[in-house]
Amino acid sequence: MPDYPSYKSKDFVIWGSNLVLNKEESWKKINKRMRTAVRKAQSYKPEIKKVEGNKKNIKLFYPFCPSRHDLPEDRLDDNQKMYFAYLEKELVGGIIVTEMGDHLFLHYLGVTEKGRENQISSLLIWNIVELFSKSDFKYLDIGASYKTSLQNYFKGWATESYPVIMRAPKEEFQPKIMITPFENRFLGLRRNESFNVDEYFEKRFKKEYTFFPQGRWAIYSIFKWFKITNQIKEGEEVCIKTTTESPYISRHVTEPIEASCSISREINDKTKAVFVIHEFGFLHPEIEKLKKVCDDKNIILIEDCAYAFSSSSAGEYGDYLIYSFPKMFPLQFGGLLIGKKFEFEYIWDNFACADVKKEEICKDYLSNFIPKLDEICKKRRENYLYYQNIFGKDKTYFKLSENITPGAFILKVDNEERMKEISEFVRSFGIECGNYWKNSAIFFPVHQELKKSHLDYIAGSIKAMYRGGCGL
């Protein structure tokens, strides 16, 4: 008979333990059991020494290392440090920690039977705290385990905790978490008759506007209109500016512009329009300066507010504005061009993207969501700060300043290769995760429909890569 497949778990969120590398602070915060174990071990006066991570010492560590099969055969990596504990010159335990940014990662910890009786494992951990107390390293990442006894031991060392999930659930049981907030439960919302969407747009923008099925079609249409009306002629250019001015620009921006116009990244004598992207809702830091340059040179200024429906002063400078409703609200479609009113027949004949029914559906949805805009913005900021607390301020690509409503969380990683590895791994959990190309960063959902359990699941999948020993 065929073998029945073995059960595999590790597909739900548990909590890992960080131990702050400040001996005074951590001694107060760790569990009393850990302090007692350290004192007991110290009473036997063991000797702890740093040793070379060479083949000889790895071989000595091998017999009592629980994860011995993961140990390298020849030597440790340059970012790994190895320490041995001796009682009366007898080797009774060892620990290997790995440097990962401002963290040390507890990679291997093992003791002999004599070492276990004398609480040497606890002393080895505490030795790392003492050695690196108040150094450039902030935490010793103790880890997490799906084995109850080991997890309880790890928790005893926690001065801070973080979520982690080691393995993706089977595909049929995975959540589907997108960058945008739409969910099936929002299908068929009826119009809130007490809120008039058109009146809101007229009062807010004080300009004419046109609805489009998507924001990218609004971009395509305005630039094609510029070409049709000779506002941008052959040989003239559109300069694209972004919040970071990095090489990355989404093809959903470049392709609709390049269908009619040439693109550059610098303002020059050929520039007839400047297209400013407030990336992920974060305001371009020099938008006021760009506005003045455009006014002085008689250049058209367009603001891409796809992610910046409600971010600071985004949308207050451009001659034309682009919005994308699904990036802010739980809608499947819908975009807005501010600054120009195109009639249905003109859109149909020149841009081939007219869709009256979608406009009415969007207004039904928006009448329910725009009245909750303050609540939506507050929730997104809270979610962003929750991630920031887990990963650290230094890992956030964008600082969340006042009045910014983020469209995603952007997390720095070591390099482009790690960026691709992490995003692919996170997607295997059913989470939409993008690559912020040329910036060594990934971006993932932060929207208002996410509960704490969603945030822990998302952050936990990313932390699983970190726990795998490769860092962020």
C-alpha positions as CSV (number, residue, x, y, z in Angstrom):
1,M,0.0,0.0,0.0
2,P,1.2,3.5,-0.7
3,D,2.6,5.6,2.2
4,Y,0.2,8.1,3.6
5,P,1.9,11.6,3.4
6,S,3.3,12.9,6.7
7,Y,1.6,15.8,8.4
8,K,3.2,19.2,7.8
9,S,2.4,22.2,10.0
10,K,4.3,25.4,10.8
11,D,1.6,27.2,8.7
12,F,0.1,29.5,11.4
13,V,1.5,32.6,13.1
14,I,3.5,32.2,16.3
15,W,5.6,34.7,18.1
16,G,9.3,35.0,18.0
17,S,11.5,36.5,20.7
18,N,13.9,39.4,20.5
19,L,16.3,40.1,23.4
20,V,17.5,43.6,23.6
21,L,21.3,43.9,23.8
22,N,21.4,46.1,26.9
23,K,22.3,44.0,29.9
24,E,20.7,46.3,32.5
25,E,17.4,46.7,30.6
26,S,17.1,43.0,29.5
27,W,17.9,41.6,32.9
28,K,14.9,43.4,34.3
29,K,12.6,42.2,31.5
30,I,13.5,38.6,31.0
31,N,11.6,35.9,32.8
32,K,12.6,35.2,36.3
33,R,13.3,31.6,35.3
34,M,16.0,32.8,32.9
35,R,17.7,34.9,35.6
36,T,17.7,32.0,38.0
37,A,19.2,29.7,35.3
38,V,22.0,32.3,34.5
39,R,22.9,32.6,38.2
40,K,23.0,28.9,38.7
41,A,25.3,28.5,35.7
42,Q,27.5,31.3,36.9
43,S,27.9,29.6,40.2
44,Y,29.8,26.7,38.6
45,K,32.3,29.2,37.2
46,P,32.4,28.0,33.6
47,E,34.7,29.5,31.0
48,I,33.2,30.9,27.8
49,K,35.6,31.6,24.9
50,K,35.2,32.9,21.3
51,V,36.6,30.3,18.9
52,E,37.3,30.1,15.2
53,G,34.5,28.9,13.0
54,N,36.7,26.4,11.4
55,K,36.3,22.7,10.5
56,K,37.9,21.5,13.7
57,N,35.5,23.5,16.0
58,I,32.4,22.7,13.9
59,K,33.3,19.0,14.3
60,L,33.6,19.5,18.1
61,F,30.1,21.2,18.2
62,Y,28.4,18.7,15.9
63,P,27.6,15.9,18.5
64,F,25.5,18.1,20.8
65,C,24.1,20.6,18.3
66,P,20.3,20.0,17.8
67,S,20.4,21.4,14.3
68,R,23.7,19.6,13.5
69,H,22.6,18.7,9.9
70,D,22.4,22.4,9.0
71,L,25.9,23.1,10.2
72,P,28.4,23.8,7.4
73,E,31.2,21.2,7.0
74,D,34.2,23.4,6.5
75,R,33.8,26.8,8.1
76,L,31.3,29.4,9.2
77,D,30.4,32.4,7.2
78,D,32.3,35.6,7.9
79,N,29.2,37.2,9.6
80,Q,28.9,34.3,12.1
81,K,30.5,34.2,15.6
82,M,31.1,31.0,17.6
83,Y,31.5,30.6,21.3
84,F,32.3,27.5,23.4
85,A,31.6,26.9,27.1
86,Y,33.9,24.8,29.3
87,L,33.5,23.3,32.8
88,E,36.8,22.2,34.3
89,K,38.2,22.3,30.7
90,E,35.5,20.0,29.4
91,L,33.5,21.3,26.4
92,V,29.9,21.5,27.6
93,G,28.1,23.8,25.1
94,G,28.3,26.1,22.2
95,I,26.5,28.9,20.5
96,I,26.7,30.5,17.0
97,V,25.2,33.9,16.2
98,T,24.8,35.5,12.8
99,E,25.1,39.2,12.1
100,M,22.1,40.5,10.3
101,G,22.0,44.3,10.0
102,D,21.6,45.6,13.5
103,H,20.4,42.2,14.9
104,L,22.3,39.1,16.0
105,F,20.5,35.9,15.1
106,L,20.7,32.9,17.4
107,H,21.6,30.4,14.7
108,Y,22.7,27.4,16.7
109,L,22.7,26.6,20.4
110,G,23.6,23.2,21.9
111,V,24.9,21.7,25.2
112,T,26.0,18.3,26.4
113,E,24.1,16.5,29.1
114,K,26.5,18.0,31.7
115,G,25.9,21.4,30.2
116,R,22.1,20.9,30.4
117,E,22.3,20.0,34.1
118,N,24.3,23.1,34.8
119,Q,22.1,25.6,32.7
120,I,24.9,26.4,30.3
121,S,22.6,27.1,27.4
122,S,21.1,30.1,29.3
123,L,24.6,31.3,30.3
124,L,25.7,31.2,26.6
125,I,22.7,33.4,25.6
126,W,23.4,35.8,28.5
127,N,27.1,35.9,27.5
128,I,26.0,37.3,24.1
129,V,24.0,40.0,25.8
130,E,27.0,41.0,28.0
131,L,29.4,41.0,25.1
132,F,27.3,43.1,22.8
133,S,25.5,45.2,25.4
134,K,25.0,48.8,24.0
135,S,26.9,47.9,20.8
136,D,25.8,48.7,17.2
137,F,23.6,45.5,17.4
138,K,20.2,46.2,19.0
139,Y,18.8,42.7,19.5
140,L,19.7,39.1,19.8
141,D,16.9,37.3,17.9
142,I,16.3,34.2,20.0
143,G,13.8,32.8,17.5
144,A,10.5,30.8,17.6
145,S,9.5,27.2,17.7
146,Y,6.4,25.2,17.0
147,K,7.6,22.8,19.7
148,T,5.9,23.9,22.9
149,S,8.7,23.3,25.3
150,L,11.3,25.1,23.2
151,Q,8.8,28.0,22.4
152,N,8.3,28.5,26.1
153,Y,12.0,28.6,26.7
154,F,12.4,31.2,23.9
155,K,9.5,33.3,25.3
156,G,11.3,33.5,28.6
157,W,14.0,35.5,26.9
158,A,11.7,37.9,25.1
159,T,12.0,41.6,25.8
160,E,10.0,42.2,22.5
161,S,8.1,39.8,20.4
162,Y,7.4,39.6,16.6
163,P,5.1,37.4,14.5
164,V,6.4,34.7,12.3
165,I,4.9,31.9,10.1
166,M,7.4,29.4,8.7
167,R,5.4,27.7,6.0
168,A,2.7,28.9,3.6
169,P,-0.7,27.2,4.1
170,K,-2.0,25.0,1.4
171,E,-3.2,27.1,-1.5
172,E,-6.9,26.2,-1.1
173,F,-6.7,27.5,2.5
174,Q,-4.7,30.6,1.9
175,P,-6.1,34.1,2.4
176,K,-5.9,36.4,-0.6
177,I,-4.5,39.7,0.6
178,M,-4.0,42.4,-2.0
179,I,-2.3,45.8,-2.1
180,T,-5.8,47.3,-2.8
181,P,-8.6,46.9,-0.3
182,F,-11.4,45.4,-2.4
183,E,-13.1,42.3,-1.0
184,N,-16.0,40.2,-2.3
185,R,-18.2,41.4,0.5
186,F,-18.3,44.8,-1.0
187,L,-20.0,43.6,-4.3
188,G,-23.3,45.2,-4.9
189,L,-23.2,48.1,-2.5
190,R,-26.2,50.4,-2.8
191,R,-25.8,54.1,-3.1
192,N,-25.8,56.1,0.1
193,E,-28.4,58.7,-0.9
194,S,-27.4,61.1,1.8
195,F,-24.0,61.7,0.1
196,N,-23.6,63.2,-3.4
197,V,-20.3,62.2,-4.9
198,D,-20.4,64.8,-7.7
199,E,-21.0,67.6,-5.3
200,Y,-18.0,66.4,-3.2
201,F,-15.7,66.4,-6.3
202,E,-17.0,69.9,-7.4
203,K,-16.4,71.3,-3.9
204,R,-13.1,69.7,-3.4
205,F,-11.4,70.2,-6.8
206,K,-13.2,73.3,-8.1
207,K,-12.3,72.1,-11.6
208,E,-14.0,70.1,-14.3
209,Y,-13.3,66.4,-14.3
210,T,-13.9,63.1,-16.2
211,F,-14.4,59.6,-15.0
212,F,-12.4,56.8,-16.5
213,P,-12.6,53.0,-16.0
214,Q,-9.0,53.0,-14.6
215,G,-6.4,55.6,-13.6
216,R,-4.1,54.4,-16.4
217,W,-6.7,55.2,-19.0
218,A,-7.0,58.7,-17.6
219,I,-3.2,59.0,-18.1
220,Y,-3.4,57.6,-21.6
221,S,-6.3,59.9,-22.6
222,I,-4.9,63.2,-21.4
223,F,-1.6,62.6,-23.1
224,K,-3.2,61.5,-26.3
225,W,-5.4,64.7,-26.2
226,F,-2.2,66.7,-25.7
227,K,-0.9,65.2,-28.9
228,I,-4.2,65.5,-30.8
229,T,-4.3,69.2,-29.9
230,N,-0.6,69.8,-30.6
231,Q,0.1,70.8,-27.0
232,I,2.9,68.3,-27.2
233,K,4.5,68.0,-30.6
234,E,6.8,65.5,-32.2
235,G,10.3,65.8,-30.6
236,E,9.0,67.3,-27.4
237,E,9.0,65.4,-24.1
238,V,7.3,64.6,-20.9
239,C,9.5,64.7,-17.9
240,I,8.5,62.1,-15.2
241,K,9.5,63.0,-11.6
242,T,8.9,60.7,-8.6
243,T,9.1,61.1,-4.8
244,T,12.5,59.4,-4.6
245,E,13.7,60.2,-8.2
246,S,14.9,56.6,-8.3
247,P,15.0,54.7,-11.7
248,Y,11.8,52.8,-10.9
249,I,8.6,53.8,-12.6
250,S,5.7,51.5,-13.0
251,R,4.9,50.5,-16.6
252,H,1.3,51.4,-15.8
253,V,2.5,55.0,-16.0
254,T,5.2,54.8,-18.7
255,E,3.2,52.7,-21.2
256,P,0.1,55.0,-21.4
257,I,2.3,58.1,-21.8
258,E,4.7,56.5,-24.4
259,A,1.7,55.6,-26.5
260,S,1.6,59.3,-27.5
261,C,4.7,61.1,-26.1
262,S,8.4,60.6,-25.5
263,I,9.7,60.4,-21.9
264,S,12.6,61.9,-20.1
265,R,13.7,62.1,-16.4
266,E,15.1,65.7,-16.4
267,I,13.5,69.0,-17.4
268,N,15.2,70.4,-20.5
269,D,14.5,72.6,-23.5
270,K,12.3,69.8,-25.0
271,T,10.1,69.5,-21.9
272,K,6.4,70.4,-22.5
273,A,4.9,68.6,-19.5
274,V,6.0,67.4,-16.1
275,F,4.3,64.3,-14.7
276,V,4.9,64.1,-10.9
277,I,4.2,60.8,-9.1
278,H,3.5,60.9,-5.4
279,E,4.9,57.4,-4.9
280,F,2.7,55.2,-2.6
281,G,1.0,58.3,-1.3
282,F,4.2,60.0,-0.2
283,L,4.4,63.6,-1.4
284,H,7.2,64.6,-3.8
285,P,9.5,66.7,-1.6
286,E,10.0,69.4,-4.2
287,I,6.5,69.7,-5.6
288,E,6.3,73.4,-4.8
289,K,9.6,74.0,-6.6
290,L,8.5,72.0,-9.6
291,K,5.3,74.0,-9.7
292,K,7.3,77.3,-9.9
293,V,9.5,75.9,-12.6
294,C,6.5,74.8,-14.7
295,D,4.8,78.2,-14.2
296,D,8.0,80.1,-15.2
297,K,8.6,78.0,-18.3
298,N,5.0,77.6,-19.3
299,I,5.1,73.8,-18.9
300,I,2.0,71.7,-18.1
301,L,2.1,70.1,-14.7
302,I,0.3,66.8,-14.0
303,E,0.1,65.2,-10.6
304,D,-0.3,61.4,-10.3
305,C,-2.3,61.1,-7.1
306,A,-3.2,57.4,-7.7
307,Y,-2.0,56.5,-4.2
308,A,-2.4,60.0,-2.8
309,F,-6.2,60.6,-2.7
310,S,-5.7,62.0,0.8
311,S,-2.0,62.8,1.4
312,S,-1.0,66.2,2.6
313,S,-1.1,68.8,-0.2
314,A,-0.9,66.3,-3.1
315,G,-3.3,67.5,-5.8
316,E,-2.9,71.2,-5.0
317,Y,-0.3,72.0,-7.6
318,G,-1.1,70.4,-10.9
319,D,-3.0,71.7,-13.9
320,Y,-4.3,68.2,-14.2
321,L,-4.6,65.4,-11.6
322,I,-4.9,61.7,-11.9
323,Y,-6.7,59.5,-9.3
324,S,-7.2,55.7,-9.0
325,F,-10.1,54.8,-6.8
326,P,-9.2,51.1,-6.1
327,K,-5.9,52.1,-4.6
328,M,-7.7,54.0,-1.8
329,F,-11.2,52.5,-1.6
330,P,-12.7,49.0,-1.8
331,L,-13.6,49.4,-5.5
332,Q,-12.8,47.1,-8.4
333,F,-12.3,49.9,-10.9
334,G,-12.5,53.6,-11.5
335,G,-10.2,56.6,-12.1
336,L,-10.6,60.3,-12.3
337,L,-9.0,63.0,-14.4
338,I,-9.2,66.5,-12.8
339,G,-8.8,69.5,-15.0
340,K,-10.6,68.4,-18.2
341,K,-14.1,67.3,-19.1
342,F,-14.3,64.9,-22.0
343,E,-17.7,64.0,-23.3
344,F,-18.6,60.3,-23.7
345,E,-18.6,60.4,-27.5
346,Y,-15.2,62.1,-27.6
347,I,-13.7,59.4,-25.3
348,W,-15.3,56.7,-27.4
349,D,-14.0,58.0,-30.7
350,N,-10.5,59.0,-29.5
351,F,-9.5,56.9,-26.5
352,A,-11.8,53.8,-26.8
353,C,-12.3,53.5,-23.0
354,A,-15.8,55.0,-22.3
355,D,-17.8,53.0,-19.8
356,V,-20.9,54.8,-18.4
357,K,-22.2,52.0,-16.3
358,K,-18.9,51.7,-14.3
359,E,-19.1,55.4,-13.5
360,E,-22.5,54.9,-11.9
361,I,-21.3,51.8,-9.9
362,C,-18.3,53.7,-8.7
363,K,-20.4,56.5,-7.4
364,D,-22.6,54.0,-5.6
365,Y,-19.5,52.6,-3.8
366,L,-17.8,56.0,-3.2
367,S,-21.0,57.4,-1.6
368,N,-20.4,54.8,1.1
369,F,-16.7,55.2,1.5
370,I,-15.8,58.9,1.1
371,P,-17.8,59.9,4.2
372,K,-15.4,57.5,6.1
373,L,-12.2,59.0,4.6
374,D,-10.8,60.3,7.9
375,E,-11.3,56.8,9.5
376,I,-9.7,55.2,6.4
377,C,-6.6,57.4,6.6
378,K,-6.2,56.9,10.3
379,K,-6.4,53.1,9.9
380,R,-3.8,53.1,7.2
381,R,-1.4,55.1,9.3
382,E,-1.9,52.8,12.2
383,N,-1.2,49.8,10.1
384,Y,2.0,51.4,8.7
385,L,3.2,52.2,12.2
386,Y,2.4,48.6,13.3
387,Y,4.7,47.3,10.6
388,Q,7.3,49.9,11.4
389,N,7.4,48.7,15.0
390,I,8.0,45.1,13.9
391,F,10.7,45.8,11.3
392,G,12.2,49.0,12.7
393,K,12.2,52.6,11.6
394,D,15.5,52.2,9.8
395,K,13.9,49.5,7.6
396,T,11.2,51.7,6.2
397,Y,11.9,53.3,2.9
398,F,9.6,56.2,3.5
399,K,9.2,58.1,6.7
400,L,5.6,58.5,7.6
401,S,5.3,62.2,8.2
402,E,2.2,64.1,9.3
403,N,-0.9,64.0,7.0
404,I,0.5,61.3,4.8
405,T,-1.8,58.4,4.0
406,P,0.3,55.4,2.8
407,G,-0.7,53.2,-0.1
408,A,1.7,50.4,0.9
409,F,4.5,49.6,3.3
410,I,7.9,49.8,1.6
411,L,10.5,47.7,3.4
412,K,14.3,47.9,2.7
413,V,16.1,44.7,2.1
414,D,19.8,43.9,1.5
415,N,19.9,43.9,-2.3
416,E,18.0,43.3,-5.5
417,E,18.5,39.5,-5.3
418,R,17.1,39.3,-1.8
419,M,14.2,41.6,-2.9
420,K,13.2,39.0,-5.5
421,E,13.6,36.1,-3.2
422,I,11.6,37.6,-0.4
423,S,8.7,38.9,-2.6
424,E,8.4,35.5,-4.2
425,F,8.3,33.7,-0.9
426,V,5.7,36.2,0.5
427,R,3.5,35.7,-2.5
428,S,3.4,32.0,-1.8
429,F,1.4,32.9,1.3
430,G,-1.4,34.5,-0.9
431,I,-0.1,38.0,-0.2
432,E,0.4,40.5,-3.0
433,C,4.0,41.7,-2.6
434,G,5.7,44.0,-5.1
435,N,9.4,44.7,-6.0
436,Y,10.5,48.3,-5.7
437,W,13.0,47.8,-8.5
438,K,16.4,49.5,-8.4
439,N,15.7,50.4,-4.7
440,S,16.3,47.0,-3.0
441,A,12.9,47.2,-1.3
442,I,9.6,45.3,-1.3
443,F,6.1,46.7,-0.8
444,F,3.0,45.0,0.6
445,P,-0.5,45.8,1.8
446,V,-1.3,48.4,4.5
447,H,-4.9,49.3,3.6
448,Q,-7.8,49.9,5.9
449,E,-9.5,46.5,5.6
450,L,-6.5,44.7,7.3
451,K,-7.0,43.6,10.8
452,K,-4.2,42.9,13.3
453,S,-4.3,39.2,12.4
454,H,-3.7,40.1,8.7
455,L,-0.8,42.3,9.6
456,D,0.8,39.6,11.8
457,Y,0.3,37.1,8.9
458,I,2.0,39.4,6.4
459,A,4.8,40.4,8.7
460,G,5.2,36.8,9.9
461,S,5.8,35.6,6.3
462,I,8.5,38.2,5.8
463,K,10.1,37.3,9.2
464,A,10.1,33.7,8.1
465,M,12.7,34.6,5.5
466,Y,14.7,36.4,8.1
467,R,14.4,33.4,10.4
468,G,15.8,31.3,7.6
469,G,19.1,33.0,8.2
470,C,19.3,35.2,5.1
471,G,18.4,38.5,6.6
472,L,16.2,41.2,5.0
